[in-house]
Amino acid sequence: MKEKRNRGRVSRRKNTTLTIMALPAAVILFLFSYVPIAGLIIAFKDFRYDRGFLGSGWIGFKNFEFFFKSNDAWVVLRNTIGLNVLFIGITLVVSVGIALMMNEVRSRKMIKVTQTIMFFPYFMSWVVVGYLLYAYLHHDYGIINQLLQFFGLHSISWYARSEYWPVILTFMYAWKMAGYYSVIYYAGLMGIDDTYYEAAALDGASRWQMVWKITLPMLKGIIIVMVILQV
């Protein structure tokens, strides 16, 4: 009985310590992720700066009615949903591909260097990424247009041509985020038991067959979770 009580006290003390440690993160999450959700009510109000957030009158679904009756509703929805599908799909394929390639490398030093290089863009602000892109795509001084002129071709007004931007935006998103996700998928690959591959090798399976029949099925759970989080 005494032993049970002591065990209960230790368990409570441990839980209290862990709760206190988690409290700052929970408070930050609540303040920056949950409190701003209250701002969604602005969609149902006739917002006026002089009356403020709470003083503006309620108008129900009139803002939504105005949006869906406008000519831009379809374009906005298509761009938002379409681009995000492209972002998630392409980034998933690229990041899983990078993780699979890293899994084939046997040099630990090489893997660490590769992970660092691939992870670096993730820490860059989108503002910095935007300026980098501007340096490449500027009509007169952009690196790409300078190369086109060097080879005797005409410059392209990238910022005036909408057809290029789905590709450009998808490429930049994949470039920035793929390294981060590839590290997560690579960590998942590290958890796969080597005996599966040894058994497959004894049965005469090729590396490609091992990827399709062992690696990807074992990685499926992490892929599903990461895609859900992105959605």
C-alpha positions in Angstrom: 0.0 0.0 0.0 2.8 2.4 1.0 4.6 1.5 -2.2 1.5 2.3 -4.3 1.2 5.7 -2.6 4.9 6.5 -3.2 4.5 5.5 -6.9 1.4 7.7 -7.1 3.2 10.7 -5.7 6.2 10.2 -8.1 3.8 9.9 -11.0 1.9 13.1 -10.0 5.2 15.0 -9.5 6.4 13.9 -12.9 3.1 14.9 -14.6 3.1 18.3 -12.8 6.7 18.9 -14.0 5.9 18.0 -17.6 2.7 20.2 -17.5 4.7 23.2 -16.2 7.2 22.6 -19.0 4.5 22.4 -21.6 2.6 25.5 -20.3 4.6 28.2 -22.1 4.1 26.5 -25.5 0.4 25.9 -24.8 -0.1 29.6 -23.9 1.7 30.7 -27.0 -0.3 28.3 -29.1 -3.5 29.6 -27.6 -2.6 33.3 -28.0 -1.4 33.1 -31.6 -3.4 30.2 -33.0 -6.8 30.2 -31.2 -7.4 33.8 -30.1 -7.1 35.2 -33.7 -9.9 32.8 -34.8 -12.4 35.2 -33.1 -11.5 37.6 -35.9 -13.5 35.4 -38.4 -16.7 37.2 -37.3 -15.5 40.2 -39.4 -16.7 38.2 -42.4 -20.3 38.6 -41.1 -20.0 42.3 -40.3 -20.2 45.6 -42.2 -16.7 46.6 -40.9 -16.1 50.3 -40.4 -12.9 51.7 -39.0 -14.6 54.4 -37.0 -16.8 51.8 -35.2 -14.1 49.2 -34.7 -14.1 45.4 -34.7 -17.0 45.0 -32.2 -19.0 48.1 -33.0 -19.6 47.3 -36.7 -23.1 46.1 -37.6 -24.0 42.5 -38.4 -24.9 41.8 -42.0 -25.0 38.0 -42.0 -24.0 36.4 -45.3 -24.1 39.5 -47.4 -20.3 39.6 -47.8 -20.3 36.0 -49.1 -23.2 36.8 -51.4 -21.3 39.7 -52.8 -18.2 37.6 -53.3 -19.9 34.6 -55.0 -21.8 36.9 -57.3 -18.6 38.7 -58.5 -16.7 37.8 -61.6 -13.6 37.0 -59.6 -15.1 34.3 -57.3 -14.2 31.4 -59.6 -10.7 32.7 -60.3 -9.9 33.2 -56.6 -11.3 29.7 -55.7 -9.5 28.1 -58.6 -6.2 29.7 -57.8 -6.4 29.0 -54.0 -7.5 25.4 -54.3 -5.5 24.6 -57.5 -2.2 26.1 -56.3 -2.5 24.4 -52.9 -3.1 21.0 -54.5 0.0 21.6 -56.7 2.0 22.7 -53.7 1.1 19.7 -51.6 1.4 17.2 -54.4 4.7 18.3 -56.0 6.3 18.9 -52.6 5.3 15.4 -51.4 6.8 13.8 -54.5 10.0 15.8 -54.3 10.5 15.4 -50.6 9.8 11.7 -50.6 12.2 11.4 -53.6 15.0 13.3 -51.7 14.4 11.1 -48.6 14.7 7.9 -50.7 17.9 9.1 -52.3 19.4 10.1 -48.9 18.5 6.6 -47.7 20.7 5.1 -50.4 23.7 7.2 -49.3 26.0 5.3 -46.9 28.3 8.2 -45.9 27.0 9.8 -42.7 29.0 12.9 -43.3 27.5 13.3 -46.8 24.0 12.9 -45.4 24.6 15.5 -42.8 25.9 18.0 -45.4 23.0 17.2 -47.7 20.4 17.6 -44.9 21.9 21.0 -43.9 21.9 22.3 -47.5 18.3 21.0 -48.1 17.0 22.4 -44.8 18.4 25.9 -45.2 15.7 27.3 -47.5 13.0 26.4 -44.9 14.5 29.0 -42.5 14.4 31.8 -45.0 11.6 34.3 -44.8 9.1 34.4 -47.7 10.1 38.1 -48.1 13.7 37.1 -48.7 12.6 34.3 -51.1 10.5 37.0 -52.9 13.5 39.2 -53.3 15.6 36.3 -54.6 12.9 35.5 -57.2 12.8 39.2 -58.2 16.6 39.1 -58.7 16.1 36.2 -61.2 13.0 37.4 -63.0 13.4 41.2 -63.3 12.8 42.3 -66.8 15.9 44.3 -67.4 18.4 43.1 -64.8 17.1 39.6 -63.9 19.6 36.8 -64.2 17.3 34.7 -66.4 16.7 37.5 -68.8 20.4 38.4 -68.9 21.1 34.7 -69.9 18.4 34.9 -72.6 19.9 38.0 -74.0 23.4 36.5 -73.9 22.1 33.7 -76.2 20.4 36.1 -78.5 16.8 35.5 -77.3 14.2 38.1 -76.2 13.6 39.0 -72.6 10.4 37.7 -71.0 8.2 40.0 -68.9 7.7 37.3 -66.2 5.6 39.6 -64.0 3.2 40.5 -66.8 2.6 36.9 -68.0 0.1 34.9 -65.8 0.7 31.6 -67.5 4.2 31.2 -66.0 3.2 31.8 -62.4 1.6 28.4 -61.4 5.0 26.8 -62.4 7.1 29.5 -60.7 5.1 29.5 -57.5 5.0 25.7 -57.3 8.8 25.5 -57.9 9.6 28.1 -55.3 7.3 26.4 -52.7 8.8 23.0 -53.4 12.4 24.5 -53.2 11.6 26.1 -49.8 9.7 23.3 -48.1 10.9 20.0 -49.7 14.1 20.0 -47.5 12.1 20.2 -44.3 9.7 17.4 -45.2 12.4 15.2 -46.6 14.2 15.3 -43.2 10.9 14.1 -41.6 10.5 11.3 -44.2 14.1 10.3 -43.9 13.7 10.0 -40.1 10.7 7.7 -40.8 12.9 5.6 -43.2 15.5 5.2 -40.4 12.8 3.4 -38.3 12.3 0.7 -40.9 13.8 -2.6 -39.8 16.7 -3.7 -42.1 15.6 -7.3 -41.9 12.8 -6.5 -44.4 15.4 -5.5 -47.0 17.6 -8.4 -46.2 14.7 -10.9 -46.7 13.7 -9.1 -50.0 17.4 -9.2 -51.2 17.5 -13.0 -50.5 14.3 -13.4 -52.6 16.0 -11.6 -55.5 14.1 -8.2 -55.2 15.7 -5.2 -56.9 16.2 -1.8 -55.2 13.2 -0.4 -57.1 11.0 -3.3 -56.0 12.1 -2.8 -52.4 11.1 0.9 -52.6 7.6 0.0 -54.0 6.9 -3.0 -51.8 8.7 -2.1 -48.5 9.8 1.5 -48.2 6.7 3.4 -49.5 4.1 1.1 -47.7 6.1 1.5 -44.4 6.3 5.3 -44.9 2.5 5.6 -45.7 1.5 6.5 -42.2 3.9 9.5 -42.0 3.0 10.6 -45.5 -0.8 10.7 -44.6 -0.2 12.6 -41.4 2.1 15.2 -43.1 -0.5 15.7 -46.0 -3.3 16.1 -43.5 -1.3 18.7 -41.6 -0.6 20.6 -44.9 -4.3 20.5 -45.9 
